Amino acid sequence: MSADFVAGGQDLELESIRKEFPGFVAVDDLDLKIPAGEFFALLGPSGCGKTTTLRMIAGLETPSAGRILIGGNDVTDQKPHQRPVNTVFQNYALFPHMSVEENVAFGLKQRKVDNPQQRAQAALEMVELQHLAARRPQQLSGGQQQRVALARALVNRPALLLLDEPLGALDLKLRRQMQIELKAIQMEVGLTFLHVTHDQEEAMDMADTVAVMNHGHIEQMGAPEALYDRPKTAFVARFLGQSNIFVGEVAEADDAKLAINFKGNRLAAPAARVQKTKGKVAIGVRPEKTSFHPEKPASDPAVNILGRGTITDIRFTGVSNQYQIEIPEVGEITVFAQNVGKSPVVELGAEVWVSWKVEHSFGLADLPTGEEEVAE
Amino acid sequence: MKLSLGKYLLPTYVALTFAFLAIPIIYTFVFSFNDSIKSNIIWRGFTLDNWLDVCNQQEVCDAFGNSVIVAVSATVVATILGTMIAIALVRYRFRFRSATNLLLFLPLATPEVVMGAGLAAQFLDFGWQKGLPTVIIAHTMFTLSFVVVTVKARVATLDPALEEAGRDLYANAAQVFWRITFPLLLPGILAAAMLAFALSFDDFIITQFNSGAVDTFPKFVYTAAARGIPAEANVIGSFVFLVAIAIVLVVQIRSSRKQKKLITK
């Protein structure tokens, strides 16, 4: 690649970026730093401000306050065409009056790069569409259009590639396939990718770092495994997978663990996995870390036990079974059990006890709000 | 009985409708070949003279030339202005936007007599001599609304993400307009221009009020009707009709070819 191409990805820095629309704040003083060459996912429900954040980075939206830096350069006041950023749009936004090759070569021709056709061909080869270069976008399938959009952005070797829900319009199988390809391409080209999505599986599958966004700010940020294993807020615990959450007053707190009194039951979590040690605290556990037993398990300080309850619903989802267990006074608990052919009790209405290891508990910094269904 | 009635009734009805629509056109066309002397009402035999020497009757050609000048000028100005207004109305939020939207329909709803007389009074107020410029201004004004309405429909279906993609791919505002917005709006702009041209070319009422001594083609035909329309007028009428038909045919063939291409590829 010639000298006018960026050598590789650059880092992105958002300094208390803010966007106000009439009547509401879309992005609320957001700070973010993405290191060069990272695959970063901004994950959140619709309306959380993730797309607005992406549009401000692309220059398509003007921030109300704050600064945007790419590779250390302040681009806040630059127009979109002046920024070393390219975007894969949600519905691809391919130019219908141009061929596939003209679409891919568009950015190159704008910047007067040498041999735009050859470079466009090379980019199309990367996404395995070189044989369709002469076609119009509307003659391609959704998956092929997605690849053209990717090639059109990547061919410019931007310092930062923005992906706005790029796989949202594809069916599940194609989506999983594109996830693998996208990740492979990112590793190959070494560019910084910022991927905006509401699909938590997609974010966790591809990204090095995931930031969970809600109401215009980042709730929690980290490696996918860390986010899943140690959610810090009720929103993250519920948005990233499922959680059983219990709220009670702190009964004991020391260097090793924290325990709450939950409706007369003692539920503990390791001190290293809790965010808050005073007053009312929410303790949670993932359904697959939870198990149930036909007999009451022997009392053990390393195990949290709740019971007795009744199985009210069983769902077979393929690799695992999902059980709903209703415990009087406590509420409903979800348990996943691997479908390995030896599930203990499977009939509806069976009476069981629920337990999980204390080391799997996590303590949240906040309490669940009313909109989430929670055992309290 | 019932079946045969249905079988013949509809085709007969359709044939009669077409005859009703086509007879005046066919009459005009046929009588453009009439070997007429002064009035062109009685068939006197076939000749090509009218077609080969249209400007034999100088006034016919002058009037036609004036109509072309007016229609082309008004179309160019109205199409450029109208396209800009249409884009502004769809893409931007500004004060009096909805009022502008509403007011644009006013010329469509106002009787031409009222508009023509109003404009004539205005030009009189300004002390402007009536002539080609006043006709061009008047025609630009009344065709503008048609252009805006036609182009607006096209702008509304244009995905703003396409223009954003252009900006993202290093095109500045002007480049985005000429490489993305304009080519995608072009079919709508062309349709609007053709409509404006047709409306301007055959307008009589507004022209009558604002042209003074200048003759346009419709004005000439109207005046000539009293003493017998020369066959040269039939030639020009037929010619304009044939051009219009040719344009429609070319567009139809091109779009059906495009569709076939899309299917077979």
Boltz contact constraints between the chains, C-beta under 6 A:
constraints:
  - contact:
      token1: [A, 58]
      token2: [B, 168]
      max_distance: 6.0
  - contact:
      token1: [A, 60]
      token2: [B, 164]
      max_distance: 6.0
  - contact:
      token1: [A, 80]
      token2: [B, 167]
      max_distance: 6.0
  - contact:
      token1: [A, 80]
      token2: [B, 168]
      max_distance: 6.0
  - contact:
      token1: [A, 81]
      token2: [B, 167]
      max_distance: 6.0
  - contact:
      token1: [A, 81]
      token2: [B, 170]
      max_distance: 6.0
  - contact:
      token1: [A, 81]
      token2: [B, 171]
      max_distance: 6.0
  - contact:
      token1: [A, 81]
      token2: [B, 172]
      max_distance: 6.0
  - contact:
      token1: [A, 87]
      token2: [B, 168]
      max_distance: 6.0
  - contact:
      token1: [A, 89]
      token2: [B, 161]
      max_distance: 6.0
  - contact:
      token1: [A, 89]
      token2: [B, 165]
      max_distance: 6.0
  - contact:
      token1: [A, 93]
      token2: [B, 161]
      max_distance: 6.0
  - contact:
      token1: [A, 93]
      token2: [B, 162]
      max_distance: 6.0
  - contact:
      token1: [A, 93]
      token2: [B, 165]
      max_distance: 6.0
  - contact:
      token1: [A, 97]
      token2: [B, 183]
      max_distance: 6.0
  - contact:
      token1: [A, 97]
      token2: [B, 184]
      max_distance: 6.0
  - contact:
      token1: [A, 106]
      token2: [B, 169]
      max_distance: 6.0
  - contact:
      token1: [A, 107]
      token2: [B, 169]
      max_distance: 6.0
  - contact:
      token1: [A, 107]
      token2: [B, 170]
      max_distance: 6.0
  - contact:
      token1: [A, 110]
      token2: [B, 170]
      max_distance: 6.0
  - contact:
      token1: [A, 110]
      token2: [B, 171]
      max_distance: 6.0
  - contact:
      token1: [A, 111]
      token2: [B, 170]
      max_distance: 6.0
